[in-house]
Amino acid sequence: MAGLSNPAHATGDDKVNLVIDGRTVGSIAYKDNGDKFTLCDTYADGYGVQARIHMYYYAFNDWVKEREWNKGGAGTCTTISYDVRNNQRYWVTVTRNGNSKIASFQVYGSGE
């Protein structure tokens, strides 16, 4: 999958900032306890941010998009719950709408 070649690896809680032209324009954070993802639009530039959760399916030997959501409005965040399954691999990405730059990390389901 394009843009998902070198994610950082998360073993529990994690967060990644999306930096474009030296500015942090958004972020995505994961809390293992409760499987919560928080997407934030951190920069007033007229663009929102988009998060995606991809799960790795061994049967297909490929990543499949499981969930996608958007957030607009600088300085605002939204939190969603998404059940991260035990012993599964997930890629979590954040991008600014209208831009191809992606920041990402990988989550391994811990069964919590």
C-alpha positions in Angstrom: 0.0 0.0 0.0 1.5 3.3 -1.0 2.8 5.5 1.8 2.8 2.7 4.4 6.3 1.3 4.0 8.0 2.3 7.1 5.7 2.9 10.1 7.0 3.1 13.6 6.0 0.2 15.8 3.8 0.7 18.8 3.4 -1.9 21.6 0.7 0.0 23.6 -0.1 3.7 23.7 1.4 5.8 20.9 1.0 9.1 19.0 2.4 10.5 15.8 2.4 14.1 14.5 1.9 15.0 10.9 4.5 17.6 10.0 4.2 19.5 6.7 6.6 22.3 5.8 7.9 22.4 9.4 4.5 22.8 11.0 2.6 20.2 12.9 -0.8 20.2 11.1 -2.4 17.1 12.8 -1.9 14.1 15.0 -3.3 10.7 15.7 -3.0 9.0 19.1 -3.8 5.5 20.3 -4.7 4.4 23.9 -4.5 0.6 24.4 -6.8 0.7 27.4 -10.2 0.9 25.8 -8.9 0.9 22.2 -9.3 4.7 21.7 -8.0 6.7 18.8 -7.8 10.5 19.0 -7.5 12.5 15.7 -6.5 16.2 16.0 -6.4 19.1 13.5 -3.7 21.2 15.0 -3.1 24.0 12.4 -5.4 26.6 10.9 -4.7 26.1 7.2 -8.2 25.5 5.8 -7.6 21.8 5.5 -8.8 19.1 7.8 -7.0 15.9 8.7 -8.0 12.3 8.0 -7.2 9.1 9.9 -7.3 5.5 8.6 -6.9 2.2 10.3 -5.7 -0.7 8.2 -5.6 -4.3 9.4 -3.2 -6.9 8.0 -4.9 -10.0 6.6 -2.6 -12.9 6.4 -5.0 -14.8 4.0 -4.6 -11.9 1.5 -1.0 -11.0 2.4 -2.2 -7.4 2.3 -3.4 -4.4 4.3 -7.1 -3.6 4.2 -8.6 -0.3 5.2 -11.0 -1.0 8.2 -12.0 2.5 9.3 -11.6 6.1 8.1 -12.7 9.4 9.6 -12.1 13.1 9.2 -11.6 16.1 11.5 -11.6 19.7 10.6 -11.3 22.9 12.7 -7.9 23.9 14.0 -7.3 23.1 17.6 -10.0 20.4 17.8 -9.9 16.7 18.3 -12.2 13.8 18.0 -11.9 10.4 19.8 -13.4 7.1 18.5 -13.4 3.6 19.9 -12.3 0.8 17.6 -11.8 -2.8 18.7 -8.1 -3.7 18.1 -8.2 -7.4 18.0 -5.7 -9.5 20.0 -2.5 -10.5 18.1 -3.6 -8.5 15.0 -1.4 -6.0 13.2 -2.8 -2.5 12.4 -1.4 0.5 10.5 -2.7 3.8 11.8 -2.2 6.8 9.5 -2.9 10.5 9.5 -2.9 12.8 6.5 -4.0 16.3 5.7 -6.9 16.5 3.3 -5.5 17.7 0.0 -1.9 16.5 0.7 -0.2 13.2 0.1 2.1 13.3 3.1 1.3 10.5 5.6 2.5 9.9 9.1 1.9 6.4 10.6 2.6 3.9 13.2 1.9 0.2 13.7 -0.2 -1.2 16.5 -0.3 -4.8 17.7 -3.5 -6.0 19.4 -2.8 -6.8 23.0 -6.2 -8.3 23.9 -7.1 -5.6 26.4 
